[in-house]
């Protein structure tokens, strides 16, 4: 778990924001990928950190072709999105959806990943799916970061590569994400790029990597982190609450998810 501080940079090199994002950013994010923070629920006081750049408006379309929209509400209705327009681990028609904020270069996030896969098996994949959005620990793409750390120097690139696979072929994302999150450290970027080429094709990957959709997903991950006033990653957000997760043991994760979701193990 990476601590954040308001007055000064912490070990994570991140500064905590104590107010909401701008209404323009909110509306633009909703138009781009249908993630919305209702304006009436947001404190629009002066922000400590610079405003996040609003994603460019683009025509919304389902990356899964003709899939019907399914609106998901999290965090007491403050976070709203179409499940067909975001990267997901598990079936999009799962009964219960959570959102995970993470970073590919975060050791705690990487330790949590296999535990979340075990949790999916425990509750049943048909019952439990995870929307994943990166909040990279690098100042190049995350304005909440105030100090560059060597271990996170490629965090934005890893996020871009992972999301580019989702943008190129959403059906391939889970397999790629699982591969990329295996081990204590991520693979070399050259290996990640080669794997992406293998899975979705070089032209498709290179085009998707430069797309506005990838930029929007990164912006939304950072914006959600800021909106819920989070103080660490990895962060799990459910329909009613959010919690930073310390991946000590899978049993502790089960206890936390049982309480946060109300789900029961499948028999």
Residue pairs with C-beta under 8 A, 6 or more apart in sequence:
1 108
1 232
1 233
1 234
1 244
1 245
1 246
2 10
2 11
2 12
2 14
2 106
2 108
2 137
2 232
2 233
3 10
3 11
3 12
3 231
3 232
4 10
4 12
4 14
4 15
4 16
4 144
4 230
4 231
4 232
5 15
5 16
6 15
6 16
6 18
6 48
8 15
9 15
9 146
9 147
12 137
12 145
12 149
13 137
13 139
13 145
13 146
13 147
13 148
13 149
13 152
14 137
14 142
14 144
14 145
14 146
15 48
15 49
15 144
15 145
15 146
16 144
16 229
16 231
17 47
17 48
17 49
17 144
17 226
17 229
18 48
18 229
19 43
19 44
19 45
19 46
19 47
19 48
20 37
20 42
20 43
20 44
20 45
20 47
20 226
20 227
21 37
21 42
21 47
21 51
21 52
21 223
21 226
21 227
22 44
22 51
22 52
22 54
23 39
23 42
23 44
24 54
25 51
25 52
25 53
25 54
25 55
25 219
25 223
26 36
26 37
26 39
26 42
28 54
28 55
28 56
28 57
29 35
29 36
29 54
29 55
29 216
29 219
29 220
29 223
30 36
30 80
31 57
31 58
31 60
32 55
32 56
32 57
32 58
32 60
32 212
32 213
32 216
32 220
33 55
33 60
33 81
33 82
33 85
33 86
33 213
33 216
33 217
33 220
34 60
34 69
34 71
34 80
34 81
34 82
34 85
35 79
35 80
35 81
35 86
35 220
35 224
36 79
36 80
36 81
37 78
37 79
37 80
37 223
37 224
37 227
38 77
38 78
38 80
41 77
41 78
42 227
49 143
49 144
49 226
50 143
52 143
52 219
52 222
52 223
52 226
53 219
54 219
55 212
55 215
55 216
55 219
55 220
56 212
56 215
56 216
58 212
58 213
58 216
60 82
60 85
62 69
62 82
62 84
62 85
63 84
63 85
63 166
63 167
63 170
64 84
64 92
64 170
64 171
67 84
67 92
68 84
69 82
69 84
70 82
70 83
70 84
70 92
70 93
71 80
71 81
71 82
71 83
72 80
72 81
72 82
72 83
72 97
72 131
73 79
73 80
73 239
74 80
74 97
74 98
74 99
74 237
74 238
74 239
75 228
75 237
75 238
75 239
75 240
75 241
75 242
76 239
76 240
78 227
78 228
79 99
79 224
79 227
79 228
79 237
81 131
83 92
83 97
83 129
83 131
84 92
86 131
86 133
86 217
87 131
87 132
87 133
87 162
87 163
87 166
87 170
87 173
87 177
87 217
88 129
88 130
88 131
88 132
88 170
88 173
88 174
89 116
89 117
89 120
89 129
89 130
89 131
89 132
89 174
89 177
89 178
90 120
90 125
90 128
90 129
90 130
90 174
91 125
91 126
91 129
92 129
93 126
94 125
94 126
94 127
94 128
94 129
95 126
95 127
95 128
96 123
96 127
96 128
96 129
96 261
96 263
97 129
97 130
97 131
98 128
98 129
98 130
98 131
98 236
98 237
98 238
98 260
98 261
99 130
99 131
99 132
99 133
99 224
99 236
99 237
99 238
100 112
100 116
100 130
100 131
100 132
100 133
100 234
100 235
100 236
100 237
101 133
101 134
101 135
101 221
101 224
101 225
101 230
101 233
101 234
101 235
101 237
102 109
102 112
102 113
102 132
102 133
102 134
102 135
102 233
102 234
102 235
103 109
103 134
103 135
103 136
103 137
103 152
103 155
103 158
103 159
103 233
104 110
104 134
104 136
104 155
104 158
104 159
104 162
104 180
104 181
104 186
105 136
105 137
105 138
105 151
105 152
105 154
105 155
105 158
105 186
106 137
106 152
106 233
106 234
107 184
107 185
108 233
108 234
108 245
108 246
108 247
109 181
109 233
109 234
110 181
110 183
110 184
110 185
110 186
111 184
111 247
112 234
112 245
112 247
112 253
113 178
113 181
113 182
115 247
115 250
115 253
116 130
116 253
117 178
118 250
118 253
119 128
119 250
119 253
119 254
119 257
120 128
120 129
120 130
122 254
122 265
122 266
123 257
123 261
123 263
123 264
123 265
123 266
124 266
127 263
127 266
128 261
128 263
132 177
133 217
133 218
133 220
133 221
133 224
134 155
134 158
134 159
134 162
134 163
134 217
134 218
134 221
135 142
135 144
135 221
135 222
135 224
135 225
135 233
135 235
136 142
136 152
136 155
136 156
136 158
136 159
136 218
136 221
136 222
137 145
137 149
137 152
137 155
137 233
138 145
138 148
138 152
138 153
138 154
138 155
138 156
139 145
139 146
139 147
139 148
140 156
141 155
141 156
141 159
141 160
141 218
141 222
142 155
142 156
142 218
142 222
143 222
144 222
144 225
144 226
154 186
154 189
156 218
157 189
158 180
158 186
158 189
158 192
159 218
159 221
160 209
160 214
160 218
161 180
161 189
161 192
161 193
161 196
161 209
162 173
162 176
162 177
162 180
163 213
163 214
163 217
163 218
164 196
164 205
164 208
164 209
164 211
164 214
165 172
165 173
165 176
165 177
165 196
165 199
165 200
165 205
165 208
166 173
166 217
167 208
167 211
167 213
167 214
167 217
168 200
168 201
168 204
168 205
168 207
168 208
169 199
169 200
169 204
172 199
172 200
175 199
176 195
176 196
176 199
179 195
180 186
180 187
180 192
180 195
186 192
187 195
193 205
196 205
197 205
200 208
208 214
224 237
225 233
225 235
228 235
228 237
228 242
230 242
230 244
231 244
232 244
233 244
234 244
234 245
234 247
235 242
235 243
235 244
235 245
236 242
236 243
236 245
236 256
236 257
236 260
238 260
238 261
239 261
240 260
241 260
243 256
243 260
245 253
245 256
246 252
247 253
254 265
257 263
258 264
